[in-house]
Amino acid sequence: MNHKLFTMLINKSFLASALLLGALAGNAQNTLPPKPYGAIPSPQQIKWQKMEYYMFIHFGPNTFTDKEWGDGKEDPKFFNPTNLDAMQWAKTAKAAGMKAIIITAKHHDGFCLWPSKFSTHTVRESLWKNGKGDVLKELSEACKAYGLKFGVYLSPWDRNHPDYGTPKYNQIFANTLNEVLTNYGEVFEQWFDGANGEEAGGKRQVYDWPLFHSVVFKNQPKAIIFSDIGPGTRWIGNESGIAGETNWSTLNTTGFGIGRDAPNGKVLNSGNENGEHWIPGEADVSIRPGWFYSPKTDNEVKTLTQLSKIYHASVGRNANLLLNIPIDRRGLIHQNDSTQLMALAKMIRDSYKNNLAKSKKVVASNVRANAKKFGTQNLTDGNYDTYWATNDNVKNAVLTLNLGKQTAINRLVMQEYIPLGQRVKSFTVEYWNGNKFVELDKQTTIGYKRILTFPTIKTNKIRVTMEANAAPIISEIQVFNAPEIVDTPVGNSDHAQLELNKGKWKAIQNNVVDMGELTDISGFTYTPPLNKDAGTYVYRYNFLISTDGTNWEKIVSNQTFGNIKNNPIKQKVAFDKKHKARYFKLETISQVDGNTNGATMAEIGIIRNK
């Protein structure tokens, strides 16, 4: 044989062997589970995400003073619920399908719902149970009785404590935090916000967040810490309960802080693609216009349609839902709130009890190493901890779900297997109309859970095309046919108060309004403009009235619209008694941003008793 030809044959044989060995090695690699991609959740964060939905409770002196933000000067004797029953709260939460309760153990007014050794503004100084009560003890025991997790909110801002604004205060707050985290059993979530001092000229405190976090982790190492930037979970950027249509569970935190130093609301709402840390979103919202109970809002509880929208825009967009249910002056959850909670629970139950994709066949454009353990049967087995995956080099993939027959559907649920990271950055859903696939929806992220709602269609096939930053890993694909939502009236529709007819009103100089005639009034409303900078909303104000436009009486002096920046709803202010007036004016002392000029409003109104 020719020596040169022999050498070529030998070389080709070696090359073929090398290619074969390389292919086998690559295939063996793909039979291994995919490696984690980017920032990933801790085991505690995974358990937290699976909770999905739980209760927030705002309760304290504000419940009795009809304020959103107390000033810390209220007499603690105001706090005197006549029939406090934490078991009723827990029973209601359990029946509503919630997994936990987080309570405002200390709000900005500094009032402690337990007899703290580090404050003189507590339940110990109240009339409730002759100062012998402890709301946290009662609620933590109620949560245990009903199998719920227990969480606490403690505001670092304290408008009562004399040491707030001094170097001593950080250790005092750490001591206060230590009390709560050592006396009431396991705490699943520690809720912080960044509220800090008052407007220009008010007290300010440089919070020692590393100290506060160390107290939490020392006493409750498994607790999730909530704040603007976590580290356990982040604020979703609004108080409407609405997560971004794009919602990454990862966030960049370098250079950012809590409160004024937080990322902007848009970033918090959507997270950062390939962010530094796994800090998923938590969407907080109240079932009423305000966070604390007010008898004026008994007939303003959110409708089932509104609550359904919130559920699908939070849990359905890769966020957990923290729904606030304010405790009333009896110490109970009001019937109107409970009624709507049960309606929401029924809606969720009826909508998602019958997965029409269960055990149905799915065809994929790629299955990791063609291995059964990563196969498409995992997508419809109802088990979150099994998943379908592609080969490492495959980032675009197509799944086709065969329902077997024409089926009416109006919901689609998809879940990524988040222990290995969040990967999918866009996906398109199509349905077979008998002749071709027609686009049904096109979205961006999936995350732990994504719910798509759409008008009812009939089809036998659904196709999902996705693009990912790394090999996609999908745990579940489910479809449902949810019943139509029917709203029912909330409480008594006969409101105790009405806004006056504004037909005769005229605005004159210096923000004075002429109502055209003498009128008995019992309060006023202020609505901020949502399309303006929140910093220009009225924050601190006076309200004045006059019968002749010359002589003025100050009815409300140096008060604030608490939390108006984050919850820009219509503000309702009731007077202690009726007043007769023809003219009125809302006088701005300062805006949310601390300025004194350029305050904005969408509408101002007057309230009278019927």
Secondary structure, DSSP 8 states (H G I E B T S, - for coil): --HHHHHHHHHHHHHHHHHHHHHHHHHHHHHS-----SS---HHHHHHHHH-EEEEE--STHHHHT-SS--S-S-GGG---SS--HHHHHHHHHHTT--EEEEEEE-TT--BSS--TT-SSBGGGSSGGGGT--HHHHHHHHHHHTT-EEEEEE-S--SS-TTTTSTTHHHHHHHHHHHHHHHSS--SEEE-----S-STTS------HHHHHHHHHHH-TT-EEEETT-SSEEE-SSSSS---SS--SEE--TT--SGGGS--HHHHHH--TT-SEE--EEEEEESSSSSS--GGGTT----HHHHHHHHHTTTTBTEEEEEE--B-TTSSB-HHHHHHHHHHHHHHHHHHS--TTTT-EEEES--GGG-GGGSGGGGGSS-TT--EE--TT--EEEEEEEEEEEEEEEEEEEEE-GGG---EEEEEEEEE-SSSEEEEEEES--SS-EEEEEEEEEEEEEEEEEEESSS-EEEEEEEE----------S-SS-SEEE---TT-EEETTTEEEEEEEEEEEEEEEE--TTS-GGGBEEEEEEEEESSSSS-EEEEEEEE-TTTTTS---EEEEEEEEEEEEEEEEEEEEETTS-SS--B-SEEEEEEE-
